[in-house]
Amino acid sequence: MKFCVNGNMTPTDALKFMQKEDSNVSRSLVFGWHKKVRDGLEDIIDRSRTGRPVQSEQDNMRTRDAISEDRQRSVREISDMTGICVYVVYRT
Protein backbone atom coordinates (compact mmCIF):
# COMPACT_ATOMS: atom_id res chain seq x y z
CA MET A 1 0.00 0.00 0.00
CA LYS A 2 2.91 2.34 0.68
CA PHE A 3 3.96 1.78 -2.92
CA CYS A 4 0.53 2.86 -4.14
CA VAL A 5 0.33 5.94 -1.93
CA ASN A 6 3.92 7.00 -2.71
CA GLY A 7 3.17 6.54 -6.41
CA ASN A 8 0.26 8.99 -6.08
CA MET A 9 -2.30 6.33 -6.92
CA THR A 10 -5.90 7.01 -6.05
CA PRO A 11 -7.69 4.48 -3.85
CA THR A 12 -9.46 3.17 -6.97
CA ASP A 13 -6.13 2.69 -8.76
CA ALA A 14 -4.73 0.97 -5.68
CA LEU A 15 -7.75 -1.35 -5.65
CA LYS A 16 -7.19 -2.33 -9.28
CA PHE A 17 -3.49 -2.87 -8.59
CA MET A 18 -4.20 -5.00 -5.52
CA GLN A 19 -6.85 -7.05 -7.32
CA LYS A 20 -4.27 -8.04 -9.92
CA GLU A 21 -2.25 -9.65 -7.13
CA ASP A 22 -5.11 -10.96 -4.96
CA SER A 23 -8.64 -11.16 -6.30
CA ASN A 24 -10.09 -11.63 -2.78
CA VAL A 25 -9.22 -8.18 -1.45
CA SER A 26 -12.28 -6.01 -0.80
CA ARG A 27 -12.84 -2.44 -1.90
CA SER A 28 -13.53 -1.14 1.61
CA LEU A 29 -10.38 -2.79 2.98
CA VAL A 30 -8.15 -1.24 0.30
CA PHE A 31 -9.76 2.18 0.71
CA GLY A 32 -9.25 1.99 4.49
CA TRP A 33 -5.61 0.95 4.11
CA HIS A 34 -5.02 3.72 1.58
CA LYS A 35 -6.45 6.35 3.93
CA LYS A 36 -4.41 5.13 6.90
CA VAL A 37 -1.14 5.06 4.96
CA ARG A 38 -1.87 8.44 3.35
CA ASP A 39 -2.50 9.91 6.83
CA GLY A 40 0.87 8.62 8.05
CA LEU A 41 -0.19 5.49 9.93
CA GLU A 42 2.31 3.01 8.53
CA ASP A 43 1.33 0.13 10.81
CA ILE A 44 -2.14 -0.59 9.44
CA ILE A 45 -2.74 -3.75 11.47
CA ASP A 46 -4.40 -3.27 14.86
CA ARG A 47 -2.12 -5.56 16.83
CA SER A 48 -4.05 -5.03 20.06
CA ARG A 49 -6.90 -7.10 18.61
CA THR A 50 -5.00 -9.93 17.00
CA GLY A 51 -4.74 -13.43 18.41
CA ARG A 52 -6.71 -15.22 21.05
CA PRO A 53 -8.34 -13.35 23.93
CA VAL A 54 -6.32 -13.18 27.12
CA GLN A 55 -7.52 -15.38 29.96
CA SER A 56 -5.98 -15.07 33.39
CA GLU A 57 -4.72 -17.89 35.58
CA GLN A 58 -7.42 -16.95 38.11
CA ASP A 59 -10.08 -17.56 35.44
CA ASN A 60 -8.55 -20.96 34.75
CA MET A 61 -8.53 -21.87 38.46
CA ARG A 62 -12.15 -20.77 38.98
CA THR A 63 -13.21 -22.85 35.99
CA ARG A 64 -11.30 -25.93 37.18
CA ASP A 65 -12.78 -25.57 40.67
CA ALA A 66 -16.32 -25.24 39.33
CA ILE A 67 -15.90 -28.34 37.16
CA SER A 68 -14.35 -30.42 39.98
CA GLU A 69 -17.17 -29.54 42.39
CA ASP A 70 -19.83 -30.96 40.06
CA ARG A 71 -18.85 -32.54 36.76
CA GLN A 72 -22.49 -32.55 35.59
CA ARG A 73 -22.67 -28.73 35.34
CA SER A 74 -23.40 -27.23 31.97
CA VAL A 75 -21.14 -24.76 30.19
CA ARG A 76 -23.68 -22.03 30.84
CA GLU A 77 -23.75 -22.74 34.59
CA ILE A 78 -19.95 -22.65 34.79
CA SER A 79 -19.94 -19.42 32.77
CA ASP A 80 -22.43 -17.84 35.15
CA MET A 81 -20.47 -18.98 38.23
CA THR A 82 -17.07 -17.83 37.01
CA GLY A 83 -18.12 -14.70 35.15
CA ILE A 84 -16.37 -15.83 31.99
CA CYS A 85 -18.30 -15.11 28.81
CA VAL A 86 -18.82 -18.24 26.74
CA TYR A 87 -20.25 -18.31 23.25
CA VAL A 88 -21.92 -21.60 22.50
CA VAL A 89 -22.50 -22.53 18.89
CA TYR A 90 -25.19 -25.08 18.22
CA ARG A 91 -25.09 -27.02 14.98
CA THR A 92 -28.15 -28.63 13.49
C-alpha positions in Angstrom: 0.0 0.0 0.0 2.9 2.3 0.7 4.0 1.8 -2.9 0.5 2.9 -4.1 0.3 5.9 -1.9 3.9 7.0 -2.7 3.2 6.5 -6.4 0.3 9.0 -6.1 -2.3 6.3 -6.9 -5.9 7.0 -6.0 -7.7 4.5 -3.9 -9.5 3.2 -7.0 -6.1 2.7 -8.8 -4.7 1.0 -5.7 -7.8 -1.4 -5.6 -7.2 -2.3 -9.3 -3.5 -2.9 -8.6 -4.2 -5.0 -5.5 -6.8 -7.1 -7.3 -4.3 -8.0 -9.9 -2.3 -9.6 -7.1 -5.1 -11.0 -5.0 -8.6 -11.2 -6.3 -10.1 -11.6 -2.8 -9.2 -8.2 -1.5 -12.3 -6.0 -0.8 -12.8 -2.4 -1.9 -13.5 -1.1 1.6 -10.4 -2.8 3.0 -8.1 -1.2 0.3 -9.8 2.2 0.7 -9.2 2.0 4.5 -5.6 0.9 4.1 -5.0 3.7 1.6 -6.5 6.4 3.9 -4.4 5.1 6.9 -1.1 5.1 5.0 -1.9 8.4 3.4 -2.5 9.9 6.8 0.9 8.6 8.1 -0.2 5.5 9.9 2.3 3.0 8.5 1.3 0.1 10.8 -2.1 -0.6 9.4 -2.7 -3.7 11.5 -4.4 -3.3 14.9 -2.1 -5.6 16.8 -4.0 -5.0 20.1 -6.9 -7.1 18.6 -5.0 -9.9 17.0 -4.7 -13.4 18.4 -6.7 -15.2 21.0 -8.3 -13.4 23.9 -6.3 -13.2 27.1 -7.5 -15.4 30.0 -6.0 -15.1 33.4 -4.7 -17.9 35.6 -7.4 -17.0 38.1 -10.1 -17.6 35.4 -8.6 -21.0 34.8 -8.5 -21.9 38.5 -12.2 -20.8 39.0 -13.2 -22.9 36.0 -11.3 -25.9 37.2 -12.8 -25.6 40.7 -16.3 -25.2 39.3 -15.9 -28.3 37.2 -14.4 -30.4 40.0 -17.2 -29.5 42.4 -19.8 -31.0 40.1 -18.9 -32.5 36.8 -22.5 -32.6 35.6 -22.7 -28.7 35.3 -23.4 -27.2 32.0 -21.1 -24.8 30.2 -23.7 -22.0 30.8 -23.7 -22.7 34.6 -19.9 -22.6 34.8 -19.9 -19.4 32.8 -22.4 -17.8 35.2 -20.5 -19.0 38.2 -17.1 -17.8 37.0 -18.1 -14.7 35.2 -16.4 -15.8 32.0 -18.3 -15.1 28.8 -18.8 -18.2 26.7 -20.2 -18.3 23.2 -21.9 -21.6 22.5 -22.5 -22.5 18.9 -25.2 -25.1 18.2 -25.1 -27.0 15.0 -28.1 -28.6 13.5 
